[in-house]
Amino acid sequence: MLKRIVYSVCGAAIVGLGLFILYAWQPAIDPVTSPALNNYSPEVIEQGKTLAAAGYCSTCHTPPGGTAYAGNYEMHTEFGTIYSSNITPDVETGIGSWSEEAFTRAMRTGVSRDGHHLLPAFPYEHFNKMTDADISAIYAYIMTSVPAVNQVKKDNGIPFPLNISMLQAGWKLLFADTDSFKPNSAKSAEWNRGAYLAEGIAHCGACHTPRNALGGEQYAQMYQGAPIDGWIAPSLTSTSTSPIPWRSQDFYEYLTTGNSKYHGSAAGPMAPVMHKGLSALPDSDMQAISGYFADLARTNDTDEPDTSTTLKAAIAAQHTQPNQQVEEGARLYDTACQACHYSSDQLVKGRPLLTIGSATHLDDPTNLINVILDGVRADQGISGIVMPGFRDALSDEDISAIAAYLRQSAGENTWPTLQQKVGEIRNQPRFEH
């Protein structure tokens, strides 16, 4: 009896393994020597250029100081270091021998031309939401307009057995969203356009959706915030901790200028999203994305933040000076920050009031600490407006005192082990787009 049970279990395991291998195996697609690029009109190529920008293709496939689209951008993950691929039309090291069929399969299923499974750092789950025409346009742009660069991809630092390509098929089976985009008939055409762009080419959920222990997006908590590249991508839904609700016009202002006067400036990984990515989209698309997220945030565009009691109280609090002989954080803030971050009776764009800023109200102080340490460069936030960093001017104790003072002034609970957190962020590797 025991032998029969053992044989049955072993037999089932063998059959299951065979079925998985059958599922995981993907054939290679024959290389092409000369893609039929004359089939694409200038209009289609221009559309592809816009979509490639909106999908941050160059951002993620170009290392600092490197050649556009040639790969080897370094991504630090909990599972090891990943280097992006060369997606220029180079035949030897890029995708110059890829047919449109092979390119489309990679975009939709995360399978390379030679049949191996790509790591989910490539957001094929989102690109699968795109139409065939949009994917075709990106292919046309890359193949016709991106210079070919011969550059070999660096080996990923993913440990065994996670580096086994076939296991990625199992990950897809367990966690990947392979559904195509489905319009919501109960919503407007503009809302559906915003949803299509945000869920597809812009892949907003790749950063703003929490992930499980194995890196799968937790779709039940879509857009509810997650750590990414040493920063916190905040919630874009009604779970946002921002004291001033994000309306459609706030999202639009933030995405088109890099700053919302009620919420703060775009820095870190978010800065190139608008300045080098979404800025390529037409204004109607930016309005659609903004409306989509405002709906998820459940805000009312008729609300006027300038009349809110929260904002009035925050502005009034600036006129109440704490005892700086007792409150070290207040003294440091007044010395280093107050001159730029002071508003009179109304907020001034570019001079955010930090006690209502989103970073001050997050449950994690990472974003606020990052900005105090490294400031905001001219290519972040509002173009041309800079904030100096205090990495070399202030100690961990000083920065934690300022952060604690702002957190207390914002009426939030104290961040625990704050000084330790400042030290950890100060010493972590800096990986920026």
N, C-alpha and C positions, 0 to 999 in steps of 0.2 A: 504493500500500500504506500509506504513512504517513498519507495523508488518511483512509483507511478506519479506521485505528486512532484518529485524532483524533476522527472523527465518532462512532465507537463509544463512546469515553470520554465525550465530551460528551453523547451520547444517554443513556448510563447515569447520568451525573450529573444530567441533567434529570429522568429517571424517578425517581431516588432522592430528589431534592428534592421532586418531586411527591408521592411516597409519604410523605415526612416531614411535609409540610404537611397531608396528609390525616390522618396519625396525630395531629399536634399540634393540629389545629383542634378546638375544643370548642364546641358551641352554647350560647347563652345560655338560661337557664331563666327562664321568664316570672315576673315579680314577682307577689306576692300582696298584696292590699289588706288582708286580715284573716285571718291564719293561724287554723286551727281549733283554738284553744288549749283549748277546753272538752272536747276529747277526752282530755286528760291528767289523771289522778287526782292528788290530793295526794301519794300515795306515790311516783308516778313523778317528780313535780317534786322531791321531797325526795331521791330517788335521783340525779337530775341535779345537784342542788346539791352532793352529796357527791362525785360524779365530777368535776365542774368544779373543785372544790377540789383533788382528788387529781391533776388534770392541770395545776395551777398556771395555769389560764386567766386569773384575775384578776392574778396576779403578772406575767405576760408581756404583758398588755394594759392595764396601769395604770402610768403614769410616776410617779416619786416626787412625792407631793403632789397627784396627779391624781385624776380620778374613775374609779371601778372600771369596768373593761371598756371604757373609752372610747378606748383605743388611744394610740399615740404613745410607747410605751415604747421607749427608744433602745437598739439592739443594735449593738455594734461587732464587725465581722467582718473577716476578711482581704480581703474583696471590697468593703468599704465599709460605710456605716452603714445600718441597716434600722430602720424604725419599724413597730411593730405596728399592726394594724387596729382600728378601732372595731367591737366586736362587741356593742354594746348594741342594743336593738330600735328604734333611731331609723331612720325610713324613709329619710331623706335621706343620712345619713352613716354609718349602721350597717347592721345586717342585718335591719331591721324588715320589709323587703319580701321576705325570703328564705322560700321554702317549706322544709318539712322535706327534700324531695328535694334542693334546692340545698345545704342545710346538710350533708347526708350526703355529697354528692359532694365538697364541699370537704374534709371530714374524711377521706375515703377516698383521694382522688386529688389533692388540692391544686389544685383548679380552682374559681375564684370563680363566683358566680351569673351574671356577665356573660360567662363563658367564658374569661377570661384565667387563665394559670397562676400560682399563688402561688409565692413563693420558698421553698426548703426550710428556711428558718428556722422556718417553720410545720411542726411534726413530723407531717405527715399519714402518713408511712410507719409511724409508731407507732400513731396513732389508727385506721389501717386495720385493726389487729388487734382492735379492739373489736367487740362484737356490735351488730347493728342496734338492739336494745332499749336498750343503753347510750347509743349516739349519740342516739337519739330522746329519751332522758331528759334529756340535756344541753341539747338544743334546747328541750325543754319548760321547763326551768328558766330559761334565758336569756330566752326570749320572755315568760314569765309573771312573773318575779320580779326581773329586772335592770332598773333604771330606764333609760329611753331618754335618751341624751345626744347632742345635736347638736354634733359635733366632727369637723372635717375631718382626715383623715390627712395627716401631713406626707409630702413626697416623699422616697423613699429616696435615699441617696447612693451608689447602685451605678453605676459608670461604663459607658458604651457599650463593647462590645455586650452586656455581661452583663445590662443592664437590659431587654433585649428579651424580652418575655413568652414568645414561642414557643420561644426557646432553652431555657427551663426544661423543656419537653417532652423535649428531647434529653437534658438532665441526668437526668430521670426514667428515660428509656430505658436510660441507661448505669449509673446508680447506685442508683435507688430500689428498696427492697424492697416489692413490691406484694402479697406473699403474705398471706393471712389467718392468724390464729392457729391453730396446729395443736397440740392437746393431745398430750403424750407419754404413750403408753399404758404405758410402763415405769415411770412415776412416779406418785406418789400424787395424790389429788384436791387436797390442800392445796398440793403442789408446783406443780401445773398452775394453780391459782388465783394463786399468787405469780408464776408466769411470765406469766400473762395480764395481770396488773396492771403488772408491771415493764416488759414489752415493749410494752404498749399505752398505757393512759391515763397512767401515770406517766412514760413515755418515758425511762427511766433511761439507755438507751444513747445518747440524743441528746447527753448530756454526758460519759458515761464510756467511750464507744467512740472510738478514734482515727479521724481522717478523712484522706482522701487530699488531694492538692493541689487538687482541685476541690470539696472539701467533702463528698464522699460517705463515709458510714460504712463502715469496713473491717470487714465482718461476721466475717471470719476471726479478728479480734482483739476480738470483742465484749466490752465491759465491762473492757477492759484498760488504761483510763486515757487521759486526753486533757486538753489545755489548754482552759479555758473562762472567759471574762470576767475575765481577769487572774489566774486561779487554776489549780490542777491538780486535776482530778477524778481521784482515784486509782483504781487497778485494784481491781475487786471480785471478782476471780477468784483462782485459785491462783498467779497471777503477782504478787500483792501483795507489796510489800517490807516490810510491817509485821512486826516481830519476834515479836509475839504474834498467832497466827492469829485471824481473825474467825470466831467461832462463831455459830450461829443466835441465841443469847441476846445476843451482843454487837451484832449487827445490830439486833435488836429494841430493846435498850436505847438504842442510838444514834438510831434512827428515832423512838422515842417520847419521848425526853427531850432529844435534841440533844447527847448526850455519851455516850461510852463510856470508863470509867475506864482501860481498857487502850490506848486509841487516840487519844483527844482529843475536841475539841468541834467542832460544826458552825459554820462561819462563812462569810462570803462568799455566793456563790450557793446554797450548800447549806442555809443556815439557814432560808429560807422554805419549802424543800421539805418539811420536817417540821412547822415551826410554823404555816405557813399553807396547807399542802397535805395531806400524808399523815395529819396528825392528824385529818382529817375521816373517815378510814376506820374501820370497826369493828376491834376488837382482833384478830378472827380473820383479817382481811386483812393486818394488820401482821405477825402470826405467819407467814402464808403467804409474804409477801415476804421475810421474814428467813430462813425455811427454804430458799427458792429460792436466795438468794445464798450461804448457807452451803454448799449443795450445789455451787455453782459454785466456791466457794473451797476445796472438798474438805476441810472441817474436821470434827472430831469433837466433838460436844457433850459428850462425857464427859470431855474434856480439862479440866484445872483450871489456869488461868493462874497462880493464886497459888502453885502448887507448882513452876512452871517454873524452870529454872536461869537462863533469860534474865532473868526478872523479879527473882529473888533477887539476881542479880549487879548489876542496875541500882539496886536499892534499897540494896545494900551500898556501892555506889560513892559514894553521897551522903555517906557518913561519912568518905570519904577526900578531904580538902581539898587541892587543888593549891597550888603555891607562887604566891600571888596577886601577888607582886612581879614574877614572871616572866610569868605567864599573865594577860594583860589581859582576855581573854574571861571567864575564871573570876571575876575581880574584879567585872566588870560584872554578870555573872549573879548573883553573890552579893548585890550591892547592889540590883539592880532586880527580880529574879525569884524568888530562892530562898525568900523568906518564904512565898509562896503555892504554889510548885511543889515543896514538900518533903513526902515521905511517910515515916512511921516504918517499922514492919515490914510494914504492909499499905497498899495504895493507898486513898486517900480520893476518892470521886467528887466531881468539881468541882475537884480539885487534881491535874491530870494530871502524871505524871512524864514530862518532855519527852524524855528519852533513849530512851523506848520508844514515844513518840508517832509516829503514821503520818507526820506532816509532816517529822520529823527524818530519816526513812529513805527518803524519796522521792529519786529521782535528780535532782530539780529543787528548789531551795530556796524557790521562789515562795511556797508556802503558809506556811511558817514566817516568812518575811520579812513577808508581809502581816499576820500576826497580831501580830508584834512592833511593826510600824508603827502599826496601827490598833486593836489589842486585840480584845476580844469584847464586843459590846453586850448589853444586857439582853434584846433580842429575838433573840439568837443563842445557840448553845450551850444550857446549862441556863437556862431562863427565870428572869430576875431576878438571875442571877449575872454579874458583869461582870469583865472584865480591862482595865485601862487601856492605852491605846496610848502608844507612846514616839516617835511621829513628830516631835514638837517638843522632846523631851527628849534624844534620843540622835542622834548623827551617823551618817552612812553607815558610817564606820569603826567606831564603837561597835557598831552592829547587826551588822555583818559579823563582828566579833570574838565576839559572843555566839553567833551562828549557827555559826561555825566551832568554838567550844568545845563546843557541844551535839553537833554532828556528830562531832567527835573522841571525845567521851565515849560516844557511841552505838556506837563501833567501826566507823564507816563511812568510806569514802574522802572526802577533802576535796572540797568543791564548788569548781570552778574559777571564777575571776574573780568572787568572791563580792561584794566591795565594789562593783564595777561593777553587778552585778545589783541590789543594794540601791538604788543611785541610780536605775536604770531604773524599778524598781517604785515608788519614792517619787514619781517625776515622771509616771507614767502616769495617764491619765484614770481617775477612779473611777466605775465603773458598777455599781451595786448594785441588786438588786431591792428 
